[in-house]
């Protein structure tokens, strides 16, 4: 049996928020493999999220720039070694100049920046002078650019702390609606900044992913039900389905038939069924799409009006404008996302990137 160190148990606890003994047992069960231990805990309902403890919160800021006609938006993550420098006026000026240059140039990734001219010199030279002036290593870690295709609108949002930024592009059929959709698109960006959807819709899910997530979600809810039962509180309903990907036309038809039979058994007049059934079907879909509500933009309940999903809010806006509106692209940056702790600290990573 692999020896399980206290440090490894501590690391797993930080990643999952599970109890110490549960963490040790999980590591023993999987022979000390920490990634397998995370999955083991999720399947047992002992970990709500497979977090990465080796990810760190980098310093710096996210910047965005949107064209006046809402046809193009750019976003950049610029990292510094310390939060103190990130709040420095020199760093803020560098960020503003860099995002403006990105917006006005044809660069599509951070590697292409070095050859673009800024303040009369190549960006690589400009950055070196700013590093010398500010006194810390600085890296443009990643950029994103989205342009509206045809009749469409793009808008962006960066949270006031500069740590989260989002760009969303909508496509529509009527060009005259672009200006009318600008604020709505920004509201969608604000939603995504707060709610952290990973993808636009359930269409991005693979069946195997849904299957494994279902095991973890059901285990999580059953574990929570143990505590709710102890406290005498209402229990979670254990779902049969967790994503719209699973709700085939046949399943929906069978559910509607079942609801009609229930209405008939209750003695409800058939002439009022069409007023009751839509709400019941929507409730069934909501109860059966917990994964979509956690991970997809369209499946989440809209923060501006939590009685409807983002998809329903978009459908409502389409009806209001007499148009067909769809989400074309979505990008979300969170400061330090994916930065690994393999380096002794973030300063080392920045230095390594500067080469």
JOFEN-V785708 format. One record per pair of residues at least 12 apart in sequence whose C-alpha atoms are under 6 Angstrom apart, sorted by sequence separation. I is the first residue (numbers start at 1). GAP is how many residues later the second one is. If there is no record, write none. Layout:
# JOFEN-V785708
i=[I & I]
gap=[GAP & GAP]
This chain:
# JOFEN-V785708
i=[63 & 155 & 298 & 63 & 155 & 298 & 9 & 62 & 154 & 9 & 62 & 154 & 61 & 153 & 61 & 153 & 60 & 152 & 60 & 152 & 59 & 60 & 152 & 59 & 151 & 151 & 59 & 166 & 59 & 151 & 153 & 60 & 18 & 2 & 18 & 74 & 155 & 156 & 16 & 155 & 110 & 157 & 110 & 109 & 15 & 15 & 15 & 244 & 242 & 243 & 241 & 242 & 242 & 243 & 242 & 243 & 80 & 79 & 79 & 78 & 78 & 78 & 77 & 77 & 76 & 76 & 75 & 75 & 74 & 74 & 73 & 73 & 72 & 72 & 71 & 71 & 71 & 72 & 70 & 71 & 70 & 201 & 200 & 198 & 199 & 200 & 201 & 197 & 198 & 197 & 62 & 197 & 61 & 62 & 61 & 62 & 191 & 172 & 172 & 171 & 171 & 170 & 170 & 171 & 170 & 169 & 169 & 168 & 168 & 167 & 167 & 166 & 166 & 165 & 165 & 164 & 164 & 163 & 43 & 163 & 43 & 42 & 45 & 44 & 45 & 43 & 45 & 81 & 58 & 57 & 55 & 55 & 54 & 55 & 54]
gap=[12 & 12 & 12 & 13 & 13 & 13 & 14 & 14 & 14 & 15 & 15 & 15 & 16 & 16 & 17 & 17 & 18 & 18 & 19 & 19 & 20 & 20 & 20 & 21 & 21 & 22 & 23 & 23 & 24 & 24 & 25 & 26 & 28 & 29 & 29 & 29 & 30 & 30 & 31 & 31 & 32 & 32 & 33 & 34 & 36 & 37 & 38 & 45 & 46 & 46 & 47 & 47 & 48 & 48 & 49 & 49 & 58 & 59 & 60 & 61 & 62 & 63 & 64 & 65 & 66 & 67 & 68 & 69 & 70 & 71 & 72 & 73 & 74 & 75 & 76 & 77 & 82 & 82 & 83 & 83 & 84 & 95 & 96 & 97 & 97 & 97 & 97 & 98 & 98 & 99 & 100 & 100 & 101 & 101 & 102 & 103 & 112 & 152 & 153 & 154 & 155 & 156 & 157 & 157 & 158 & 159 & 160 & 161 & 162 & 163 & 164 & 165 & 166 & 167 & 168 & 169 & 170 & 171 & 172 & 172 & 173 & 174 & 174 & 175 & 175 & 176 & 178 & 266 & 278 & 279 & 284 & 285 & 286 & 286 & 287]
